[in-house]
Amino acid sequence: MSEKQTEVMREGKGFIAALDQSGGSTPKALRLYGIPEDAYQGEDEMFDLVHQMRTRIITSPSFTSEKILAAILFEMTMDREIDGIPTAQYLWEKKGIVPLLKTDKGLADKENGVQVMKDNPGLDELCKRAVEKGIYGTKMRSVIHEANAEGIKAVIEQQFEVGKQILSHGLVPIIEPEVDINAPDKAEAEKMMRDEIKRCLDELPEDQQVMLKVTIPTEDGFYTPLIEHPRVMRVVALSGGYERTDANERLSRNPGLIASFSRALTEGLSADQSDEDFNKTLAESIEGIYQASIA
């Protein structure tokens, strides 16, 4: 972890690109990119294709540190190369973009209105490899489907417990308790979640900081108390299923909250586009998300 990367994450103007679709979400990402499931056989071919897509995005002229602070990678992307250079190293050395890593192993079954993360016995080993490969921080996702106090407490406590494990390796964790945008009591769930997060933040040692990744809130400015918390390096927002235009508009009403979009970032990109059309579409997407993030 470098001081320069910490400065970028704390003070930089821009957003985080989420390029971390994993095994379960990769077929959908490829389908949206114009590659149907009958176009490849098995996981190896699938991951080759998604790496080609990510390489095309990362090497695009518009994908620069001028508007993008960091990029979240899938483990297999971290282990691969771009132009003969390990992906994380390429991002930082060639683009000035901070490399982050998705570390969770997916979601457990729904219980008490939430999905906590599956057990991750290999996390310490993954963190060691991440440090060796120049990764700055990590992210891990849980999902809250309803305002259930017991479930929300379980999500946040697990997130912070795993976050402390990640901090012990010198990495900065992004704690991501996503609230489902279709939750019938979304605003109430967000209030419960914010209270639990604040409690856990207050218990962190003074010399430690985490990042938070949240769904764009129902109430504008709702996460300002977390953005201003001394144990928080940055608060970022996922698009959560909102179309990009809608997500950008909602985000722009929340000062200090920046984007960490995945599907909304790649919306409109297609495998059969010419490089000119691909780069133009991506540049427009990046510009819109950037403007919403600095609003």
C-alpha positions as CSV (number, residue, x, y, z in Angstrom):
1,M,0.0,0.0,0.0
2,S,1.5,3.3,-1.0
3,E,0.9,6.8,0.4
4,K,0.2,8.0,-3.1
5,Q,-2.6,5.4,-3.5
6,T,-4.0,6.4,-0.1
7,E,-4.0,10.0,-1.3
8,V,-5.9,9.0,-4.5
9,M,-8.5,7.1,-2.5
10,R,-9.0,9.7,0.1
11,E,-8.8,12.9,-1.9
12,G,-9.2,12.0,-5.6
13,K,-12.0,13.3,-7.8
14,G,-13.6,10.5,-9.7
15,F,-15.2,7.1,-9.2
16,I,-14.4,3.4,-8.8
17,A,-14.9,1.1,-11.8
18,A,-16.3,-2.3,-10.7
19,L,-14.9,-4.9,-13.1
20,D,-15.3,-7.8,-10.7
21,Q,-18.1,-10.0,-12.1
22,S,-17.3,-13.5,-10.9
23,G,-18.4,-17.0,-11.9
24,G,-22.1,-16.6,-11.1
25,S,-22.5,-13.1,-12.7
26,T,-20.1,-13.6,-15.7
27,P,-22.7,-15.2,-18.1
28,K,-25.0,-12.2,-17.6
29,A,-22.2,-9.7,-18.1
30,L,-21.1,-11.5,-21.3
31,R,-24.8,-11.7,-22.5
32,L,-25.2,-7.9,-22.0
33,Y,-21.9,-7.5,-24.0
34,G,-23.4,-9.4,-26.9
35,I,-21.9,-12.8,-26.3
36,P,-24.6,-15.5,-25.7
37,E,-24.0,-18.6,-23.5
38,D,-23.9,-20.9,-26.6
39,A,-20.8,-18.9,-27.9
40,Y,-18.5,-20.6,-25.5
41,Q,-18.0,-24.0,-23.8
42,G,-17.0,-24.3,-20.2
43,E,-15.6,-21.9,-17.6
44,D,-12.2,-21.6,-19.2
45,E,-13.6,-20.2,-22.4
46,M,-16.0,-18.0,-20.5
47,F,-13.3,-16.5,-18.4
48,D,-11.1,-15.9,-21.5
49,L,-13.9,-14.0,-23.1
50,V,-14.6,-11.9,-20.0
51,H,-10.9,-11.1,-19.6
52,Q,-10.9,-9.9,-23.3
53,M,-13.8,-7.6,-22.4
54,R,-12.1,-6.2,-19.3
55,T,-8.8,-5.8,-21.2
56,R,-10.7,-3.8,-23.9
57,I,-12.2,-1.6,-21.2
58,I,-9.0,-1.0,-19.3
59,T,-6.8,-0.3,-22.3
60,S,-9.4,2.1,-23.8
61,P,-8.1,5.7,-24.1
62,S,-10.9,7.0,-21.9
63,F,-10.1,4.6,-19.0
64,T,-7.7,6.8,-17.2
65,S,-7.0,8.2,-13.7
66,E,-8.4,11.6,-14.8
67,K,-11.8,10.3,-14.0
68,I,-11.3,6.8,-12.5
69,L,-9.7,6.5,-9.1
70,A,-9.7,2.7,-8.8
71,A,-10.9,-0.5,-10.4
72,I,-12.2,-3.6,-8.5
73,L,-10.9,-6.9,-10.0
74,F,-12.1,-10.5,-9.9
75,E,-9.4,-12.9,-8.5
76,M,-8.9,-14.5,-11.9
77,T,-8.4,-11.0,-13.5
78,M,-5.7,-10.2,-10.9
79,D,-4.0,-13.5,-11.8
80,R,-4.0,-12.6,-15.5
81,E,-2.0,-10.1,-17.6
82,I,-2.7,-7.1,-19.9
83,D,-0.2,-6.6,-22.6
84,G,2.2,-8.9,-20.8
85,I,1.9,-7.1,-17.5
86,P,0.0,-8.4,-14.4
87,T,-3.3,-6.6,-14.3
88,A,-2.9,-4.8,-11.0
89,Q,0.5,-3.6,-12.0
90,Y,-0.8,-2.5,-15.4
91,L,-3.6,-0.5,-13.8
92,W,-1.3,1.4,-11.4
93,E,1.8,1.8,-13.5
94,K,0.3,2.4,-16.9
95,K,-3.0,4.1,-15.9
96,G,-2.5,5.5,-12.4
97,I,-5.6,3.6,-11.3
98,V,-5.6,2.0,-7.8
99,P,-6.2,-1.8,-8.0
100,L,-8.7,-3.4,-5.7
101,L,-9.9,-7.0,-5.4
102,K,-13.2,-8.8,-4.8
103,T,-12.6,-11.3,-2.0
104,D,-15.9,-12.8,-1.1
105,K,-17.1,-16.2,-2.3
106,G,-20.7,-15.3,-2.9
107,L,-23.8,-15.2,-0.8
108,A,-25.3,-17.7,1.7
109,D,-29.0,-18.5,1.5
110,K,-31.5,-15.9,2.6
111,E,-32.2,-15.9,6.4
112,N,-33.8,-13.2,8.5
113,G,-34.4,-11.1,5.4
114,V,-30.7,-10.9,4.4
115,Q,-27.9,-12.9,2.7
116,V,-24.6,-12.9,4.6
117,M,-21.4,-13.9,2.9
118,K,-20.5,-17.6,2.5
119,D,-17.6,-18.8,4.6
120,N,-14.2,-18.0,3.1
121,P,-11.5,-20.2,4.6
122,G,-8.9,-19.2,2.0
123,L,-9.1,-15.5,2.7
124,D,-5.8,-15.1,4.5
125,E,-4.0,-16.8,1.6
126,L,-5.8,-14.7,-1.0
127,C,-4.9,-11.5,0.9
128,K,-1.2,-12.5,1.0
129,R,-1.3,-13.1,-2.8
130,A,-3.1,-9.8,-3.3
131,V,-0.4,-7.9,-1.4
132,E,2.3,-9.6,-3.5
133,K,0.5,-8.5,-6.7
134,G,0.2,-4.9,-5.6
135,I,-3.5,-4.8,-4.6
136,Y,-4.4,-1.8,-2.4
137,G,-7.7,-2.9,-1.0
138,T,-10.6,-5.4,-1.2
139,K,-14.4,-5.5,-1.4
140,M,-17.0,-8.0,-0.2
141,R,-20.7,-8.1,-0.7
142,S,-23.7,-9.0,1.4
143,V,-27.4,-8.2,0.6
144,I,-30.2,-6.9,2.7
145,H,-33.6,-7.6,1.4
146,E,-35.8,-6.2,4.2
147,A,-35.7,-4.2,7.4
148,N,-35.0,-7.1,9.7
149,A,-32.9,-5.9,12.7
150,E,-31.5,-9.3,13.5
151,G,-30.5,-10.0,9.9
152,I,-29.0,-6.5,9.4
153,K,-26.9,-6.9,12.6
154,A,-25.6,-10.2,11.4
155,V,-24.6,-8.7,8.0
156,I,-22.7,-5.7,9.5
157,E,-21.0,-7.7,12.2
158,Q,-19.8,-10.3,9.7
159,Q,-18.6,-7.5,7.3
160,F,-16.6,-5.8,10.0
161,E,-15.2,-9.1,11.4
162,V,-13.9,-10.0,7.9
163,G,-12.8,-6.4,7.4
164,K,-10.5,-6.6,10.5
165,Q,-9.0,-9.8,9.0
166,I,-8.3,-8.0,5.8
167,L,-6.9,-4.9,7.6
168,S,-4.4,-7.3,9.4
169,H,-2.8,-7.9,6.0
170,G,-2.3,-4.1,5.3
171,L,-5.2,-4.0,2.9
172,V,-8.1,-1.5,3.1
173,P,-11.5,-3.3,3.0
174,I,-14.5,-2.0,1.2
175,I,-17.4,-3.1,3.3
176,E,-20.5,-3.6,1.1
177,P,-23.9,-4.3,2.6
178,E,-26.1,-3.8,-0.4
179,V,-29.7,-2.9,0.3
180,D,-31.9,-4.3,-2.5
181,I,-33.4,-1.4,-4.4
182,N,-36.7,-3.4,-4.5
183,A,-36.9,-3.9,-0.8
184,P,-40.5,-2.8,0.3
185,D,-39.0,-1.1,3.4
186,K,-35.8,0.1,1.8
187,A,-35.6,3.4,3.8
188,E,-36.1,1.7,7.1
189,A,-33.5,-1.0,6.3
190,E,-31.0,1.8,5.4
191,K,-31.6,3.4,8.8
192,M,-31.0,0.2,10.7
193,M,-27.9,-0.5,8.6
194,R,-26.5,3.0,9.1
195,D,-26.9,2.7,12.8
196,E,-25.1,-0.7,12.9
197,I,-22.3,0.5,10.7
198,K,-21.7,3.6,12.9
199,R,-21.6,1.4,16.0
200,C,-18.9,-0.9,14.4
201,L,-17.0,2.1,13.0
202,D,-16.8,3.6,16.5
203,E,-15.2,0.4,17.8
204,L,-12.4,0.4,15.3
205,P,-8.9,1.6,16.5
206,E,-8.1,5.2,15.7
207,D,-5.4,4.3,13.2
208,Q,-7.6,2.1,11.0
209,Q,-9.9,3.1,8.2
210,V,-12.3,1.2,5.9
211,M,-14.3,2.1,2.8
212,L,-18.0,1.6,2.5
213,K,-20.0,0.6,-0.6
214,V,-23.8,1.2,-0.3
215,T,-26.9,1.3,-2.4
216,I,-27.8,4.9,-3.4
217,P,-30.1,5.9,-0.5
218,T,-33.8,6.7,-0.6
219,E,-33.2,9.9,1.3
220,D,-30.7,12.3,-0.2
221,G,-27.6,12.9,1.9
222,F,-28.5,10.0,4.2
223,Y,-24.9,8.7,4.4
224,T,-23.3,12.0,5.1
225,P,-22.6,11.0,8.8
226,L,-20.7,8.0,7.5
227,I,-18.8,10.0,4.8
228,E,-17.6,12.3,7.6
229,H,-16.7,9.6,10.0
230,P,-12.9,9.6,10.9
231,R,-12.7,5.8,10.4
232,V,-14.0,6.0,6.8
233,M,-11.7,6.6,3.9
234,R,-14.4,6.8,1.3
235,V,-18.1,6.0,0.7
236,V,-19.0,4.7,-2.7
237,A,-22.3,3.7,-4.2
238,L,-23.4,0.7,-6.4
239,S,-25.9,1.2,-9.2
240,G,-27.9,-1.7,-7.8
241,G,-30.0,-2.3,-10.9
242,Y,-30.9,1.3,-11.6
243,E,-30.3,2.3,-15.3
244,R,-27.2,4.4,-15.6
245,T,-29.1,7.7,-16.3
246,D,-31.3,7.2,-13.2
247,A,-28.3,6.0,-11.1
248,N,-26.3,9.1,-12.1
249,E,-29.2,11.4,-11.3
250,R,-29.8,9.9,-7.9
251,L,-26.1,9.8,-7.1
252,S,-25.6,13.5,-8.0
253,R,-28.1,14.4,-5.2
254,N,-25.7,12.9,-2.6
255,P,-22.7,15.1,-2.1
256,G,-19.5,13.2,-1.1
257,L,-20.9,9.9,-2.3
258,I,-19.1,8.6,-5.4
259,A,-19.9,5.8,-7.9
260,S,-18.6,2.3,-7.9
261,F,-20.7,1.1,-10.9
262,S,-20.5,-2.3,-12.6
263,R,-23.4,-3.0,-15.0
264,A,-24.1,0.8,-15.4
265,L,-20.5,1.4,-16.4
266,T,-20.6,-1.2,-19.2
267,E,-24.1,-0.4,-20.4
268,G,-24.2,0.0,-24.2
269,L,-20.8,-1.7,-24.8
270,S,-20.8,-4.6,-27.3
271,A,-18.3,-7.2,-28.5
272,D,-19.1,-6.4,-32.1
273,Q,-18.6,-2.6,-31.9
274,S,-15.7,-1.1,-33.8
275,D,-13.0,0.2,-31.5
276,E,-14.1,3.8,-32.4
277,D,-17.7,3.1,-31.3
278,F,-16.6,1.1,-28.3
279,N,-14.3,3.8,-27.0
280,K,-16.9,6.6,-27.7
281,T,-19.6,4.7,-25.8
282,L,-17.3,4.0,-22.9
283,A,-16.0,7.6,-22.8
284,E,-19.6,8.9,-22.6
285,S,-20.4,6.4,-19.8
286,I,-17.3,7.4,-17.9
287,E,-18.1,11.1,-18.3
288,G,-21.6,10.8,-17.0
289,I,-20.6,8.7,-14.0
290,Y,-17.7,11.1,-13.2
291,Q,-20.0,14.2,-13.3
292,A,-22.5,12.5,-11.0
293,S,-19.7,11.6,-8.6
294,I,-18.2,15.1,-8.3
295,A,-21.6,16.9,-8.3
